[in-house]
Every structure is written in C-alpha cells, then in structure tokens.
C-alpha cells in the first residue's frame, strides 16, 4: 500500500478563488454548436433552438466563463455573418475544420444562451485574416450602449442592453502552421499590440488575452511569449496557454503524471512573462489564461478524422473522444494543478464543452449524458470555495518514462470564510491503494460532510450512448477525522474530494 502525509496550513495560502478558473469553450467545430448546444428540432429546444437538457447539464457542470467562437475557427470568421435575420445569413466555408458554417448561431444567439447557463462570455477576435478595424467593430456592436451604427444595429437585432463582454482573446494560436493567417512572433506581437491599444481606447476596462505559443512542444515555445510580450505587454492583461494530454503507448503511469508537464508549462510562461516585466520595469504582472486544456487523443484523430478535400459537410462528427476513468482521474489532477497555481493562472477554459472532446455528449433527437470527465470538474467547481491552500505533501514516489519520479499522491485544498473546507486528492498508483494522512488541525474542522470518489476496477470503463451511467461517483468507504487528523484510503487510479466543516 502506498502512503502519503499531507499538512494543510492556512499559511500556505495561494489566492482567493476567481470563478473564471472553471471556464469552458464553445467553438464552431464539429457538433459542439450544431447538434450540440443548438438543435432546433429537438423536443427540448427553446425559441432560439437551444437544447434545454444541455443547458441543465452545463449548469450542473458549473462552468463560468465560456470562450467563443474559437479556436482555429475564429481565424477565418466574419462575425457579421452571424447577425440579423437567420434566413439571410450566408453559408461560408470554414477552412480550419474543412466544413460549412451556416451562421445560424452568432453572437446574439450565443449571448442569450450564455445568460441561460449563467456564464460570462470570453470573446475571441479574428487576427488571422482580419485586424484592428474588425475587432473594434465587434466591440462596438457588443458593448456600446446605443447611438452608434453598430450598437443601434444590435438593438435592432433584439438586444437593447449591451453584452458587456469584458474578456477578449486577441486571435488564436497564431504560431501554429495549421492556423489560417499564421505569422511570426514579431508580426503577431505588433498586430496584437495595435489591436489591444485601440480596443482599450474604446473601452479602458477590457481584459485582453494575447496569444502564447500553441503548445509547450512547439519550437516557438518560450521565445514566442517573450517576443510577443515585448511588443504587447503594456496593453494586455493575460497570455494564453494551451495544453492537451493523452495516454501513449500503453504507459498509464506516465499519463497519470501529466500534471507535471502542466507544472512545467506554467512555470516557464510565468518566468518568461516576469522577465519581460522586469526588462520593461513595469508595475503590472501578466496573468495566465489557460484557455485550452483537456484530454485529447489527437494522435488517433490524425489517422481517423481525415475529411475529403471535395466534401464540405455541415457539423460533421469530429474529435468526439469517449473518455475513460483514467482520463477523468488525469483531468481531476490537472484541475488540482490549475488551483495550486491559481495565483497566476486566474482564468482557464476546459476545451470543449459539448460533443467535441467534451464532458457532455448528445445524440441528435435523443439523449444527453455525462462523460467520466464531467464528474471531477462538476464536483471541484461546486466544492472549491474561498481561498486555495497548497498542501505540504510527503508521498511515496514512482518512476515514469516521460517525467522521471512522480509523487503517488497529489492534492490541493480550499477553505471558505464560513469555516467549510474541501480537500481534492488523486492516487496515481496503477496497482496499489494509498493511505493518506492529512493534518487539518489549522483549519479548525471537526466533521466530514461529504466524500466523492471517482474510481472503477476497470480503469478504461466509459459512459456511452448505450451505457450512459456505467461510471458514476461514489462515496469513499475508508475515511476518518479524529483530533484534526483526516485519514483517507483511496483505491488505485482514483480521484476524490472530501468536504469538511
């Protein structure tokens, strides 16, 4: 049996929780929008064509900020195609995902959907094939109260009140050779700086996200962030981070330690941003927006999702990963990592929300169900309140092929002002239970209020259309709290949360 000893002390305070850490992402890709959140012929569809059953699961998931409308999609997007009478909207080719975009859902409809889910919109502007003027036009349409051509057009389209979108992404993955309009760090940094400066001339209180490198494995990683920030630092507030993980070659042990790569990613970007800060002698600290993160079996999709060059389908089934218990445990661990670094990662978006590498799946005309990855996200979003505490961890360790030695147990805790607390845990061992002794005396808690455990004897068990509830949350069988010492035993390959008061 593996063992770990944790100490949770208020002095290890990280930061107060910003609910934006529980954001997600809706891109016009595959069936995320069409046959996902939007299906006008579905029995539960509202007057806008949005599925009410999906809305209810989004609310249960607990997402806060929703990044929209892309992603790679945004680099060829003309936002004005998606406003006005639906029967007059043009159908366009989407070069990013080789499909047709009908524009039946645009900013007005999406803003109404976001309101129904209680979500804040994080809007992306097209800097791949467009630039400063188009970004200013979209900002005017979305946020100006009235009395200008574009704000009055929004009102004429049914939205009297401005959308008051505060957070804006300046393009997407502009270093990626797959990106329409990809460019060098120097060219993008200059364009982003000009766009950001102009947008803040229009509205000073905007929070702007500049593109970081599209992944830590990119040859541009690190140097891209430095060059871009040296151009745009004075005008932006966040730099984006994107990371996806998958099990490779049957190496489950390395896969379960994927959060070590996320740790490396965060520390590298923080160091680069702070280098530019000191070089510029700035008083401002750039935050990280981890606005794409998830499990994504990209290697398999490269082989199976090829689209005919002569066919341009509407909302094809793309990137519809079906997730296992092991995938959900890794996702829960990635959430732990984001919280442990929440002092700098103050916004994050699980990519994506519905059908496309998503926690929620739908069947056209039929059911909606929770993937395994739904559970750690929904529980963490609900239970993580107040302040983040980074535990002191003394754990048994194991060797991985990818990351060297890794702790068997990882954890983070939160403490709210009302005296409640939550501890989030993962056992990375592929074969052994872990007994975890946690000193919570400094929290002043004396009662366990709830336990949530994600585990299955089959680590590759999944929820599917045919078996929608094959994997569920359960209670932890072996947990005690005595004299301020919490003792928990977790089965191998498991994620858990413990509520205290």
C-alpha angles and dihedrals in degrees: 000000000000119000136205135176120206132186118200109196126169090227088072089069114159104180145298112284116262106203090220087081086078096058129133140196136245115191129175090248130125111320098335094107106012111053086004118066090353124055111139094189094054118113092240097045118129127216090283092051096252119142111245092202090058091047090055092052091047088055090049091049088059101225116170114180119034119202111217149224098349176052114139089347093070094064091073098030126122104199094200089065088072100057134078129030109357094222089059098050116113125241110231137187114250105212094188095065100015096240141110121267113210094189091220087136117050138151096296095052093041092052089055090048092049090052091053091054094044091242132146116228120237102196124206122208126209111253094155100074099002137041151187100339096050091048090052091048092053091047091051092049093048104038114019110101101221146299099079128092096253098039090049088049089056089051091049088052090058106269109109094170121061117248092235093213106185105178120063131179116217098221128306135272093334093176092060115107086213090061119102103241096013112178144176123281090250094052094043094045091055093047093046091049092051092046094047093048092050094047091052090049085060095043121006099196097061119124109221129199119206119203116260121195112300093242145354090249092059115108086230094059114127097003090060091055092048095051095043094047093048086062100037106026096106093052105041137064105199140032116211127237126195125190135161129184137199140167111262129196094353091292098144094164094060091042092055088056094054091120088073088069090050088052089053091047093052095045092049095051092044091052092048094048092047090048089058090044092056093041089055092040088230127169091210124093117211114226126212123246106198088195097163121042133136147105109293126172091211095158091061093046092053087062101038109030100062111142124212111257090225097048123078107185127189114241097341120189102268133164094356098162116185108216131221132209089261090054090051092049090053091048091051089051091050088054089052088054094049090052093047088056096037092122087075103017096065097157131038137170125203104220112247135009110198132026097329107089083321143151090227124059131189138192116214108256090000147062137346120210144175121255118215090260090061092074105061091042095049094045094046092047090051100041103036105091138151116359132004118234121195107215125221104243127200104178140162109258137218136197122253128191093223105036108023115229119006134183113254089219128046127180150166131189138206130203124197129206092248092065097259121127139185131207120201118200142178130194108206096184112119094205114016134070114235125224108207122194112198125190105213098160093117090060094060094225124147107172138058107225101181143350128205123191131185110197141122132183085235104060089195096054112132142188112240139169089268095043106028096165101036089120121042139161116266137183123267108254098202113048131126136172116200127160093345093309115118115199120193130175115202126190119235119285095016142138123205145177127203123196119208138182 
